[in-house]
């Protein structure tokens, strides 16, 4: 950046070999059903051991079912 040229635009950014653009999360119906069943089990176990810190994992499961 200087007074003569101003702000220079950076070159186009290219993703690395293993990187992808973000897309909305999609789960097939088969796995959606499995995650729903597992979420019920997970909640029961979470309650049984009294561990509310597992709430983060439960939130992820809710996104998957």
Kinemage of the C-alpha trace (Angstrom):
@kinemage 1
@onewidth
@group {chain A} dominant
@subgroup {mainchain}
@vectorlist {calphas} color= white
{ca unk a 1} P 0.000 0.000 0.000
{ca unk a 2} L 1.315 3.417 -0.911
{ca unk a 3} L 0.039 6.836 -2.044
{ca unk a 4} L 0.792 6.204 -5.748
{ca unk a 5} L -0.898 2.825 -6.288
{ca unk a 6} L -3.301 2.605 -3.335
{ca unk a 7} L -4.381 -0.812 -2.159
{ca unk a 8} L -3.281 -3.652 -4.417
{ca unk a 9} L -5.734 -6.523 -4.861
{ca unk a 10} L -4.229 -9.872 -3.902
{ca unk a 11} L -4.060 -12.596 -6.558
{ca unk a 12} L -6.930 -15.096 -6.775
{ca unk a 13} L -6.752 -17.605 -3.959
{ca unk a 14} L -6.547 -21.248 -4.983
{ca unk a 15} L -7.561 -24.052 -2.679
{ca unk a 16} L -5.035 -26.714 -1.786
{ca unk a 17} L -5.234 -30.201 -3.224
{ca unk a 18} L -7.447 -31.574 -0.411
{ca unk a 19} L -9.505 -28.451 0.311
{ca unk a 20} L -13.072 -27.848 -0.853
{ca unk a 21} L -15.500 -24.975 -0.767
{ca unk a 22} L -18.065 -25.109 2.039
{ca unk a 23} L -21.406 -26.663 1.213
{ca unk a 24} L -24.443 -27.260 3.418
{ca unk a 25} L -24.283 -30.418 5.498
{ca unk a 26} L -26.323 -33.285 4.042
{ca unk a 27} L -26.922 -36.699 5.558
{ca unk a 28} L -28.565 -39.545 3.663
{ca unk a 29} L -31.893 -40.803 4.980
{ca unk a 30} L -30.331 -44.091 6.110
{ca unk a 31} L -27.705 -42.360 8.231
{ca unk a 32} L -30.198 -39.744 9.406
{ca unk a 33} L -32.246 -42.573 10.941
{ca unk a 34} L -29.148 -44.091 12.548
{ca unk a 35} L -28.123 -40.747 14.041
{ca unk a 36} L -31.656 -40.238 15.382
{ca unk a 37} L -31.579 -43.622 17.126
{ca unk a 38} L -28.086 -43.020 18.483
{ca unk a 39} L -29.039 -39.565 19.755
{ca unk a 40} L -31.783 -41.084 21.941
{ca unk a 41} L -29.276 -43.599 23.357
{ca unk a 42} L -26.649 -40.887 23.835
{ca unk a 43} L -29.085 -38.655 25.754
{ca unk a 44} L -30.019 -41.554 28.047
{ca unk a 45} L -26.388 -42.325 28.767
{ca unk a 46} L -25.587 -38.639 29.281
{ca unk a 47} L -28.396 -38.411 31.840
{ca unk a 48} L -27.388 -41.692 33.502
{ca unk a 49} L -23.847 -40.504 34.183
{ca unk a 50} L -24.947 -36.917 34.874
{ca unk a 51} L -22.472 -35.369 32.448
{ca unk a 52} L -23.898 -32.152 31.039
{ca unk a 53} L -20.590 -31.354 29.346
{ca unk a 54} L -21.631 -33.786 26.599
{ca unk a 55} L -24.179 -31.200 25.450
{ca unk a 56} L -21.776 -30.111 22.664
{ca unk a 57} L -21.769 -33.611 21.222
{ca unk a 58} L -25.548 -33.755 21.518
{ca unk a 59} L -25.847 -30.529 19.504
{ca unk a 60} L -23.773 -32.092 16.721
{ca unk a 61} L -25.980 -35.177 16.723
{ca unk a 62} L -29.032 -32.942 16.442
{ca unk a 63} L -27.562 -31.389 13.300
{ca unk a 64} L -27.056 -34.854 11.828
{ca unk a 65} L -30.538 -36.222 12.487
